Amino acid sequence: MFESGIGPGVRSDRFGTWSLILFLALFAPSFGFFLPGAEVLLWLLIIACAAVTLAAIGCGLAGLFLPEQRRAALHGLLKAAVPTVVGGFLLLVFLAFAYGNWE
């Protein structure tokens, strides 16, 4: 992942791939709530997906300013867009429920 000679665009592409893989693993049927200790695994997947998504966005934004890294940076940003949009929507729904139940 961090070998020398690769720029922020390639890193964004790789982080974006892992972001998408971890996001899809969140919805895999094998990680159901019926297994003991699955809640811990679910939280670890959520934290890892959020961290890798933020890394893909950060490296992608940095890679957009380098002409030779621009294409890989765009690929990384596109891969990280799905977890960002879905995660942001779920966060808004959670906040709406949290603020709606304060009475």
C-alpha positions in Angstrom: 0.0 0.0 0.0 2.8 2.5 0.9 5.6 1.4 -1.4 7.8 4.2 -2.8 7.1 5.6 -6.2 3.3 5.8 -6.1 1.5 9.1 -5.8 -1.6 10.3 -4.0 -3.9 9.4 -7.0 -2.8 5.7 -6.9 -3.2 5.7 -3.2 -6.7 7.1 -3.5 -7.5 4.4 -6.0 -6.3 1.7 -3.7 -8.0 3.2 -0.6 -11.2 3.6 -2.7 -11.1 -0.1 -3.6 -10.8 -1.1 0.1 -13.5 1.4 1.0 -15.8 -0.3 -1.4 -14.9 -3.8 -0.3 -15.4 -3.0 3.4 -18.7 -1.2 2.6 -20.0 -4.3 0.8 -18.8 -6.5 3.6 -21.1 -4.5 5.9 -24.1 -5.8 4.0 -22.9 -9.4 3.5 -25.4 -11.9 4.9 -22.7 -13.8 6.7 -22.2 -10.9 9.1 -25.6 -11.3 10.6 -26.6 -10.3 14.2 -27.3 -13.9 15.0 -23.6 -14.8 15.7 -22.2 -14.1 19.2 -19.8 -11.1 19.0 -21.0 -10.0 15.6 -21.7 -6.5 17.0 -18.0 -6.0 17.6 -17.2 -7.1 14.1 -19.8 -4.8 12.7 -18.4 -1.8 14.6 -14.9 -2.7 13.5 -16.0 -2.8 9.9 -17.8 0.5 10.2 -14.7 2.2 11.7 -12.4 0.7 9.1 -14.7 1.7 6.3 -14.9 5.2 7.5 -11.2 5.5 8.0 -10.3 4.1 4.5 -13.0 6.3 2.9 -11.6 9.4 4.4 -8.1 8.4 3.3 -9.4 7.8 -0.3 -11.0 11.3 -0.3 -8.0 13.0 1.1 -5.5 11.3 -1.2 -7.9 11.8 -4.2 -8.2 15.5 -3.6 -4.5 15.8 -3.4 -4.0 13.7 -6.5 -6.4 15.9 -8.5 -3.7 18.6 -8.6 -1.1 16.4 -10.2 -1.7 15.8 -13.9 -0.1 12.3 -14.0 -2.2 11.2 -10.9 -5.5 12.8 -12.0 -7.1 9.7 -13.6 -6.3 7.4 -10.6 -7.5 10.1 -8.2 -10.8 10.3 -10.0 -11.2 6.5 -9.8 -10.5 6.6 -6.1 -12.9 9.4 -5.5 -15.6 7.6 -7.5 -15.1 4.4 -5.5 -15.3 6.3 -2.2 -18.4 8.2 -3.3 -20.8 5.3 -2.6 -19.9 4.8 1.1 -19.8 8.5 1.6 -23.2 9.2 0.2 -24.9 6.2 1.9 -23.1 6.8 5.2 -24.1 10.5 5.1 -27.7 9.6 4.4 -27.7 7.1 7.3 -26.1 9.7 9.6 -28.9 12.2 8.7 -31.6 9.6 9.4 -30.0 8.7 12.7 -29.7 12.4 13.7 -33.4 13.0 12.7 -34.5 10.1 15.0 -32.2 11.2 17.8 -33.5 14.8 17.8 -37.1 13.7 17.2 -37.1 11.6 20.3 -35.9 14.1 22.8 -39.4 15.0 24.2 
